Amino acid sequence: MADTATDSAVLHAIMDAAVDAIVVSDQAGKILRTNAAAARMFQFDVADMLGQSVNILMPKALAALHDGFMSHHIKTGEKRIIDIGRDVEGQRKDGTVFPLHLSVGHSRVEGKRLFIAILHDRTHRKATEDALARSQRLDAIGALTGGIAHDFNNLLTVIMGNLELLEMRGADERQMPLIKDALASAEMGADLTTRLMVFARQSNLKPVKSDLRELCANTLSLLKRTIGATYRIQSDFAEDLAPVMIDPVQLQSALMNLALNARDAMGAGGELLVSIANVTIDDSYMAQETDIAPGEYVRLSISDDGAGMSIEAQRRAFEPFFTTKADTGGTGLGLAMVYGFVRQSGGHVTLYSELGLGSSFGLYFPALVEESTTGSAGHTTGEKQTPPRGNGETILIVEDNARVRQLSIERIRDLGFATLEAESGDQAYAMLKGGTQVDVVFSDLVMPGGLNGYDLAAKIAAEFPKLKVLLTSGYASDVVTGSMAHDTPFDILHKPYRQSELATRLQALLAGTVEG
């Protein structure tokens, strides 16, 4: 009897301590046991899961297939999902679907079949894989483009050479205009291949140690004279910037390209912000969001308050010849050239955009850090400090993007906080009005529905004055959200952010102080 009690206690301890979700069901698919990790993953209470069908944890289409798989296995013994790990989709209590890895084993206890499922949330890993796939797709396009451009240059060399020989050998008056037109077209083709070589990272860069503030200030002085009086250009250059190794001419071209794209997106007028700051990427969360190797960088951000870009346009923005301005003569090479130049310089480009609100491009260049105890980027090279942790306080995460929301949940739980979630400002406000108790509301600025982040924060300040609010935005500054502005200032954490930044901001709010 004592051994049975001990075995039961050990089993309870194993289930509770397991990091991954564990669900035990009978051959009819009824859940017999589960653990706290599974309840958190699927947003149920453990008691609410017991006795339910495992089908509540999966989308309807997969649930129908699952019943067939289990029935087939029981009748024939054939293993299609048993003892085999596979990637599938799970469904939370609120109906959201997420990727997970499922491994199912089976056993017999007192003559009854038991199936033991171990599930691991793949949201974080899938986001990393997607970011890597985007880079690999552009790399493959770049390799193909570079090869085509190289061969095309050889063809153009022959064409231009023969045209020049015809011109030199005394073509008559009827032939000369045709030869000159052909030469002009061939030169345009040569210019096109040059720009393709930039995207393919096969251009002849001439990098020198540079101060981005100086290069950008010179470029902006040119832009202010050419972009038009209806467009306001602001700059925000941090002090003590680390130097970078870049080609000044290509940097100027990239900044001009992005600024002119922004002008087109803003229509008759608008506001453009160019900001520069040192950035340290030293945790897996930020590396995932930016697809950049950890290290010290200088980030050049260009933000506008224009029309913004659709999800499809953002996905293909850096592909050569993809353009949303074909009707106005766009070639689709501007952003491709920017991408190729930054990548060839050892950096990376990020894009954040919302339809109707604007776009923000981030150009990350590796910083030249001095080999000393303190790097020139203003960060020590000593041991990385552990971010401050919470004590179980509850954070309400408000984010309409399901992937970003799930990532925020993971990040905040890793810092020792409990989490609740809402997919809109309206839903979050309804939860608070309904009596939901939280310590901090962590909300995105741009959301669908009646309440954006500023609106939600203003309502909280008026109706729940003791409740703390931290807003987050993918834009480089408030220039793109000026139309949302309220009289009360709110703390804003700009994406992408480091785990240590998130931890510090949350602790500052809970301690009653706010960082600007």
C-alpha positions as CSV (number, residue, x, y, z in Angstrom):
1,M,0.0,0.0,0.0
2,A,2.8,2.3,0.9
3,D,4.6,1.5,-2.4
4,T,1.4,2.4,-4.3
5,A,1.1,5.7,-2.5
6,T,4.8,6.5,-3.2
7,D,4.4,5.6,-6.9
8,S,1.4,7.8,-7.1
9,A,3.2,10.7,-5.5
10,V,6.2,10.2,-7.8
11,L,3.9,10.2,-10.8
12,H,2.2,13.4,-9.7
13,A,5.7,15.0,-9.2
14,I,6.8,14.0,-12.7
15,M,3.6,15.3,-14.3
16,D,3.8,18.7,-12.5
17,A,7.5,19.1,-13.1
18,A,7.4,18.3,-16.8
19,V,8.1,21.3,-19.0
20,D,6.2,19.9,-22.0
21,A,2.5,19.2,-22.0
22,I,1.4,15.6,-21.1
23,V,-2.1,14.3,-21.9
24,V,-3.1,10.7,-21.0
25,S,-6.3,9.4,-22.7
26,D,-8.2,6.1,-23.1
27,Q,-8.9,4.4,-26.4
28,A,-12.1,6.4,-26.8
29,G,-10.0,9.6,-26.7
30,K,-11.3,10.7,-23.2
31,I,-8.7,12.6,-21.2
32,L,-7.8,10.8,-18.0
33,R,-4.9,12.8,-16.7
34,T,-3.0,15.9,-17.8
35,N,-0.5,18.3,-16.3
36,A,-0.2,22.0,-15.6
37,A,2.0,22.6,-18.7
38,A,-0.8,21.2,-20.9
39,A,-3.4,23.4,-19.2
40,R,-1.2,26.5,-19.8
41,M,-0.6,25.6,-23.4
42,F,-4.2,25.1,-24.3
43,Q,-5.6,27.8,-21.8
44,F,-7.8,25.4,-19.8
45,D,-7.9,24.6,-16.1
46,V,-6.7,21.0,-15.5
47,A,-10.1,20.1,-14.0
48,D,-11.9,21.4,-17.1
49,M,-9.8,19.1,-19.3
50,L,-10.4,15.8,-17.4
51,G,-13.2,13.7,-18.9
52,Q,-13.2,15.7,-22.2
53,S,-12.3,14.4,-25.6
54,V,-8.8,15.1,-26.8
55,N,-10.5,16.6,-29.9
56,I,-11.0,19.9,-27.9
57,L,-7.2,20.4,-28.2
58,M,-7.1,20.3,-32.0
59,P,-8.7,22.0,-35.1
60,K,-11.9,20.3,-36.4
61,A,-10.2,19.0,-39.6
62,L,-7.4,17.4,-37.6
63,A,-9.9,16.1,-35.0
64,A,-11.8,14.2,-37.7
65,L,-8.6,12.6,-39.0
66,H,-7.4,11.8,-35.5
67,D,-10.5,9.7,-34.7
68,G,-9.9,7.7,-37.9
69,F,-6.2,7.2,-37.1
70,M,-7.0,5.9,-33.6
71,S,-9.7,3.6,-34.8
72,H,-7.5,2.2,-37.6
73,H,-4.7,1.6,-35.1
74,I,-6.9,-0.2,-32.6
75,K,-8.3,-2.5,-35.3
76,T,-5.1,-3.3,-37.2
77,G,-2.2,-2.4,-34.9
78,E,-0.7,-0.3,-37.8
79,K,1.2,2.7,-36.5
80,R,0.5,6.0,-38.3
81,I,0.8,8.3,-35.4
82,I,1.6,6.0,-32.5
83,D,5.3,6.0,-31.4
84,I,6.0,8.5,-34.1
85,G,6.7,12.2,-33.5
86,R,5.1,14.6,-35.9
87,D,4.4,18.3,-36.3
88,V,0.7,19.2,-36.1
89,E,-1.5,22.1,-35.1
90,G,-3.2,22.6,-31.7
91,Q,-6.1,24.7,-30.8
92,R,-6.4,26.7,-27.6
93,K,-9.6,27.3,-25.6
94,D,-10.0,30.7,-27.4
95,G,-10.0,29.1,-30.8
96,T,-6.5,30.2,-31.8
97,V,-4.4,27.6,-33.7
98,F,-0.7,27.2,-33.1
99,P,2.0,24.8,-34.3
100,L,3.2,22.0,-32.0
101,H,5.2,18.7,-32.0
102,L,3.2,15.7,-30.9
103,S,4.6,12.3,-29.8
104,V,2.1,9.6,-28.8
105,G,3.0,6.4,-27.0
106,H,0.7,3.7,-25.8
107,S,0.5,1.2,-22.9
108,R,-1.9,-1.2,-21.2
109,V,-2.9,-0.9,-17.5
110,E,-5.2,-3.6,-16.1
111,G,-6.1,-4.7,-19.6
112,K,-7.1,-1.2,-20.7
113,R,-5.4,0.8,-23.5
114,L,-3.8,4.1,-22.5
115,F,-2.4,6.6,-24.9
116,I,0.2,9.1,-23.6
117,A,0.7,12.3,-25.7
118,I,3.7,14.6,-25.1
119,L,3.3,18.0,-26.8
120,H,5.8,20.8,-27.4
121,D,4.7,24.3,-28.5
122,R,6.6,25.1,-31.7
123,T,5.5,28.8,-32.0
124,H,8.9,30.1,-31.1
125,R,10.8,27.6,-33.3
126,K,8.5,28.1,-36.2
127,A,8.9,31.8,-36.1
128,T,12.7,31.3,-36.2
129,E,12.4,28.8,-39.1
130,D,10.2,31.3,-41.0
131,A,12.7,34.1,-40.6
132,L,15.5,31.8,-41.8
133,A,13.4,30.7,-44.7
134,R,12.8,34.3,-45.8
135,S,16.6,34.9,-45.7
136,Q,17.3,31.7,-47.6
137,R,14.7,32.6,-50.2
138,L,16.3,35.9,-50.8
139,D,19.8,34.4,-50.8
140,A,18.7,31.9,-53.4
141,I,17.1,34.7,-55.5
142,G,20.3,36.6,-55.1
143,A,22.5,33.8,-56.3
144,L,20.3,33.2,-59.3
145,T,20.1,36.9,-60.1
146,G,23.9,37.3,-59.8
147,G,24.5,34.5,-62.3
148,I,22.0,35.9,-64.8
149,A,23.4,39.5,-64.4
150,H,26.9,38.2,-65.0
151,D,25.9,36.4,-68.2
152,F,23.8,39.3,-69.3
153,N,26.8,41.7,-68.9
154,N,28.8,39.5,-71.2
155,L,26.0,39.7,-73.8
156,L,25.7,43.5,-73.4
157,T,29.5,43.8,-73.9
158,V,29.3,42.1,-77.3
159,I,26.2,44.1,-78.3
160,M,27.6,47.4,-77.3
161,G,31.0,46.7,-78.8
162,N,29.4,45.8,-82.2
163,L,27.2,48.9,-82.2
164,E,30.2,51.1,-81.5
165,L,32.1,49.5,-84.3
166,L,29.3,50.1,-86.7
167,E,29.2,53.8,-85.5
168,M,32.9,54.2,-86.0
169,R,32.9,52.6,-89.5
170,G,30.7,55.3,-90.9
171,A,27.1,54.4,-90.8
172,D,24.9,56.6,-93.0
173,E,22.4,59.1,-91.7
174,R,19.5,56.7,-91.7
175,Q,21.5,54.1,-89.6
176,M,23.0,56.4,-87.0
177,P,19.8,57.2,-85.1
178,L,19.0,53.5,-84.9
179,I,22.6,52.7,-83.6
180,K,22.4,55.5,-81.0
181,D,19.0,54.3,-79.8
182,A,20.3,50.7,-79.5
183,L,23.4,51.9,-77.6
184,A,21.3,53.9,-75.2
185,S,19.1,50.9,-74.5
186,A,22.2,48.7,-74.0
187,E,23.5,51.2,-71.5
188,M,20.2,51.1,-69.6
189,G,20.6,47.3,-69.6
190,A,24.1,47.6,-68.2
191,D,22.7,49.9,-65.4
192,L,20.0,47.4,-64.7
193,T,22.6,44.6,-64.3
194,T,24.7,46.8,-62.0
195,R,21.8,47.2,-59.7
196,L,21.0,43.5,-59.8
197,M,24.6,42.8,-58.8
198,V,24.1,45.0,-55.7
199,F,21.1,42.9,-54.7
200,A,23.1,39.7,-55.4
201,R,25.9,41.1,-53.1
202,Q,28.4,40.9,-55.9
203,S,29.0,44.6,-56.3
204,N,32.4,46.2,-55.6
205,L,31.9,47.8,-52.3
206,K,34.5,50.2,-51.0
207,P,33.9,50.2,-47.2
208,V,35.6,52.7,-45.0
209,K,35.3,53.4,-41.2
210,S,32.4,55.7,-41.1
211,D,30.3,57.8,-38.7
212,L,26.6,57.2,-39.7
213,R,25.6,60.6,-38.2
214,E,27.8,62.5,-40.6
215,L,26.9,60.4,-43.7
216,C,23.1,60.7,-42.9
217,A,23.3,64.4,-42.1
218,N,24.9,65.1,-45.5
219,T,22.3,63.0,-47.3
220,L,19.4,64.6,-45.4
221,S,20.6,68.0,-46.3
222,L,20.3,67.0,-50.0
223,L,16.9,65.4,-49.4
224,K,15.4,68.5,-47.7
225,R,16.2,70.5,-50.8
226,T,14.7,68.0,-53.2
227,I,11.9,66.1,-51.5
228,G,9.5,69.0,-51.3
229,A,8.2,71.5,-48.7
230,T,5.1,69.4,-47.8
231,Y,7.3,66.7,-46.3
232,R,8.9,67.2,-42.9
233,I,12.2,65.4,-42.2
234,Q,13.2,64.8,-38.6
235,S,16.4,63.3,-37.3
236,D,17.2,61.6,-34.0
237,F,20.9,60.7,-33.8
238,A,22.1,59.1,-30.5
239,E,25.3,60.4,-28.9
240,D,28.5,58.3,-28.8
241,L,27.6,56.1,-31.7
242,A,30.0,53.3,-32.6
243,P,31.7,53.6,-36.1
244,V,30.8,51.1,-38.8
245,M,32.6,49.8,-41.9
246,I,30.4,50.7,-44.9
247,D,30.6,52.1,-48.4
248,P,29.5,55.8,-48.1
249,V,28.2,56.0,-51.6
250,Q,26.0,52.9,-51.3
251,L,24.8,54.1,-47.8
252,Q,23.8,57.5,-49.4
253,S,22.0,55.6,-52.2
254,A,20.2,53.3,-49.8
255,L,19.0,56.2,-47.6
256,M,17.8,58.2,-50.7
257,N,16.0,55.1,-52.0
258,L,14.1,54.6,-48.7
259,A,13.3,58.3,-48.3
260,L,11.9,58.6,-51.9
261,N,9.9,55.4,-51.3
262,A,8.5,57.0,-48.1
263,R,7.7,60.2,-50.0
264,D,5.7,58.2,-52.6
265,A,3.9,56.3,-49.8
266,M,3.0,59.6,-48.0
267,G,1.2,61.1,-51.0
268,A,0.8,64.9,-50.8
269,G,2.7,65.3,-47.6
270,G,3.8,63.7,-44.4
271,E,6.6,63.2,-41.9
272,L,9.8,61.2,-42.2
273,L,12.0,60.3,-39.2
274,V,15.6,59.1,-39.6
275,S,17.1,57.8,-36.3
276,I,20.4,56.2,-35.4
277,A,21.3,54.3,-32.3
278,N,23.6,51.6,-30.9
279,V,21.9,48.3,-30.5
280,T,23.0,45.1,-28.6
281,I,21.5,41.8,-29.7
282,D,22.3,39.4,-26.9
283,D,19.3,37.2,-26.4
284,S,17.5,34.6,-28.5
285,Y,14.2,36.5,-28.6
286,M,15.6,39.5,-30.4
287,A,17.8,37.4,-32.6
288,Q,14.7,35.6,-33.7
289,E,12.7,38.7,-34.4
290,T,15.5,40.3,-36.5
291,D,17.2,37.2,-37.9
292,I,20.6,38.7,-36.9
293,A,23.5,37.0,-35.1
294,P,24.1,38.3,-31.6
295,G,26.5,41.2,-31.3
296,E,26.9,45.0,-31.3
297,Y,25.2,46.9,-34.1
298,V,24.4,50.4,-35.2
299,R,20.7,50.7,-36.3
300,L,19.6,53.2,-38.9
301,S,15.8,53.5,-38.9
302,I,13.7,55.3,-41.5
303,S,10.0,55.7,-40.6
304,D,7.2,57.4,-42.4
305,D,3.5,58.0,-41.7
306,G,2.3,57.0,-45.2
307,A,0.0,54.4,-46.6
308,G,1.8,51.4,-45.1
309,M,2.2,48.0,-46.8
310,S,0.0,44.8,-46.9
311,I,1.3,41.6,-45.5
312,E,2.0,40.2,-49.0
313,A,3.9,43.4,-49.9
314,Q,6.0,43.1,-46.8
315,R,6.8,39.5,-47.5
316,R,8.0,40.2,-51.0
317,A,9.3,43.8,-50.5
318,F,13.0,42.9,-51.0
319,E,12.6,40.7,-54.0
320,P,13.9,42.2,-57.3
321,F,11.2,43.4,-59.7
322,F,8.5,43.3,-57.1
323,T,6.8,46.7,-57.0
324,T,3.5,48.2,-55.9
325,K,4.2,51.2,-58.2
326,A,4.2,49.6,-61.6
327,D,1.6,52.1,-62.8
328,T,3.9,55.0,-61.9
329,G,7.2,53.6,-63.3
330,G,8.5,51.6,-60.3
331,T,11.1,49.0,-61.2
332,G,11.1,47.0,-58.0
333,L,14.9,47.3,-57.6
334,G,15.2,50.0,-55.0
335,L,14.5,47.9,-51.9
336,A,16.3,44.9,-53.4
337,M,19.5,47.1,-53.7
338,V,19.1,48.3,-50.2
339,Y,18.8,44.7,-48.9
340,G,21.8,43.5,-50.9
341,F,24.0,46.4,-49.8
342,V,23.3,46.0,-46.1
343,R,23.7,42.2,-46.3
344,Q,27.0,42.5,-48.2
345,S,28.1,44.9,-45.4
346,G,27.5,42.2,-42.8
347,G,24.2,43.5,-41.6
348,H,20.5,43.0,-42.0
349,V,17.3,44.9,-42.8
350,T,14.0,44.7,-40.9
351,L,10.6,46.0,-42.0
352,Y,7.6,46.9,-39.9
353,S,4.4,48.3,-41.5
354,E,0.7,48.8,-40.9
355,L,-1.8,49.7,-43.6
356,G,-2.9,53.3,-43.2
357,L,-0.2,54.2,-40.6
358,G,3.1,54.0,-42.3
359,S,6.3,51.9,-42.5
360,S,9.6,51.6,-40.7
361,F,12.8,50.1,-42.1
362,G,15.7,49.2,-39.8
363,L,19.2,48.9,-41.3
364,Y,21.6,47.1,-38.9
365,F,25.3,47.5,-39.5
366,P,27.9,45.6,-37.4
367,A,29.6,48.1,-34.9
368,L,33.3,48.4,-34.8
369,V,33.8,47.7,-31.1
370,E,37.1,48.5,-29.4
371,E,38.9,45.6,-27.9
372,S,38.8,46.7,-24.3
373,T,36.6,46.2,-21.2
374,T,34.2,48.8,-22.5
375,G,33.2,48.6,-26.2
376,S,32.8,51.8,-28.3
377,A,29.2,51.0,-28.6
378,G,28.9,51.8,-24.9
379,H,28.4,48.3,-23.6
380,T,30.8,46.3,-21.4
381,T,32.1,43.1,-22.7
382,G,32.0,41.4,-19.4
383,E,29.5,38.7,-18.2
384,K,25.9,39.2,-19.3
385,Q,23.7,40.2,-16.5
386,T,20.5,38.3,-15.7
387,P,17.3,40.4,-16.3
388,P,15.3,41.2,-13.2
389,R,12.5,38.7,-12.6
390,G,8.9,39.1,-11.5
391,N,7.2,37.5,-8.5
392,G,4.1,36.1,-10.2
393,E,2.5,39.4,-11.0
394,T,-0.1,39.1,-13.8
395,I,0.5,40.9,-17.1
396,L,-2.4,41.3,-19.6
397,I,-0.9,41.0,-23.1
398,V,-2.9,42.9,-25.8
399,E,-1.8,42.0,-29.4
400,D,-3.8,41.3,-32.5
401,N,-1.0,39.3,-34.2
402,A,-1.3,35.7,-32.9
403,R,2.4,34.8,-33.5
404,V,3.6,38.0,-31.8
405,R,1.1,37.5,-28.9
406,Q,2.3,34.0,-28.3
407,L,6.0,35.1,-28.4
408,S,5.2,37.9,-25.9
409,I,3.5,35.3,-23.6
410,E,6.6,33.2,-23.7
411,R,9.0,36.1,-23.0
412,I,6.9,37.4,-20.1
413,R,6.4,34.0,-18.5
414,D,10.2,33.4,-18.8
415,L,10.6,36.5,-16.6
416,G,8.5,35.1,-13.8
417,F,5.2,36.7,-14.5
418,A,1.7,35.1,-15.0
419,T,-0.1,36.1,-18.2
420,L,-3.5,36.8,-19.6
421,E,-4.1,37.7,-23.2
422,A,-6.5,39.7,-25.4
423,E,-6.4,40.1,-29.2
424,S,-7.7,43.7,-29.3
425,G,-8.0,46.8,-27.2
426,D,-11.8,46.3,-27.1
427,Q,-11.5,42.8,-25.7
428,A,-8.9,43.9,-23.1
429,Y,-11.1,46.8,-22.0
430,A,-14.1,44.4,-21.6
431,M,-12.0,42.0,-19.5
432,L,-11.0,44.9,-17.2
433,K,-14.5,46.2,-16.9
434,G,-15.6,42.6,-16.2
435,G,-13.4,42.5,-13.1
436,T,-10.3,40.8,-14.4
437,Q,-7.4,41.6,-12.0
438,V,-4.0,42.3,-13.5
439,D,-0.9,44.3,-12.5
440,V,0.3,45.6,-15.9
441,V,-1.3,45.9,-19.3
442,F,1.3,45.4,-22.1
443,S,-0.4,46.5,-25.3
444,D,0.6,47.0,-28.9
445,L,-0.1,50.5,-30.3
446,V,-1.7,49.5,-33.6
447,M,-4.8,47.2,-33.4
448,P,-8.1,46.7,-35.2
449,G,-11.4,47.7,-33.6
450,G,-12.5,50.8,-31.7
451,L,-9.6,51.1,-29.3
452,N,-5.9,51.3,-30.4
453,G,-3.2,51.1,-27.8
454,Y,-3.3,54.8,-26.9
455,D,-7.1,54.7,-26.6
456,L,-6.9,51.7,-24.3
457,A,-4.2,53.3,-22.2
458,A,-6.2,56.5,-21.9
459,K,-9.3,54.6,-20.7
460,I,-7.2,52.7,-18.2
461,A,-5.7,55.9,-16.9
462,A,-9.2,57.4,-16.4
463,E,-11.0,54.4,-15.0
464,F,-8.3,52.2,-13.4
465,P,-5.7,54.8,-12.3
466,K,-3.7,52.4,-10.2
467,L,-3.2,50.0,-13.2
468,K,0.2,50.3,-15.0
469,V,0.4,50.4,-18.8
470,L,3.3,49.6,-21.1
471,L,2.8,50.2,-24.8
472,T,4.9,48.7,-27.6
473,S,5.3,49.7,-31.2
474,G,7.2,48.3,-34.2
475,Y,7.8,51.9,-35.5
476,A,11.0,53.7,-34.8
477,S,9.2,56.6,-33.3
478,D,5.9,58.2,-32.6
479,V,6.0,60.0,-36.0
480,V,3.8,57.3,-37.5
481,T,1.3,57.3,-34.7
482,G,0.9,61.0,-34.1
483,S,-2.8,60.8,-35.0
484,M,-3.3,58.6,-32.0
485,A,-1.7,61.0,-29.5
486,H,-3.3,61.8,-26.2
487,D,-2.6,64.5,-23.6
488,T,-1.2,61.9,-21.2
489,P,2.3,60.5,-22.1
490,F,2.6,56.8,-22.0
491,D,5.7,54.6,-21.8
492,I,6.6,53.0,-25.2
493,L,8.9,50.0,-25.7
494,H,10.0,49.9,-29.4
495,K,10.2,46.6,-31.3
496,P,12.4,44.7,-31.7
497,Y,13.4,44.8,-28.0
498,R,15.8,42.8,-25.9
499,Q,14.5,40.6,-23.1
500,S,16.5,42.7,-20.6
501,E,14.7,45.8,-21.8
502,L,11.3,44.3,-21.4
503,A,12.2,43.1,-17.9
504,T,13.6,46.5,-16.8
505,R,10.5,48.4,-18.1
506,L,8.1,46.0,-16.4
507,Q,10.0,46.2,-13.1
508,A,10.1,50.0,-13.3
509,L,6.4,50.2,-13.8
510,L,5.7,47.8,-10.9
511,A,8.1,49.8,-8.7
512,G,6.2,53.0,-9.5
513,T,8.8,54.6,-11.8
514,V,8.6,55.0,-15.6
515,E,11.6,55.2,-18.0
516,G,11.3,57.6,-20.9
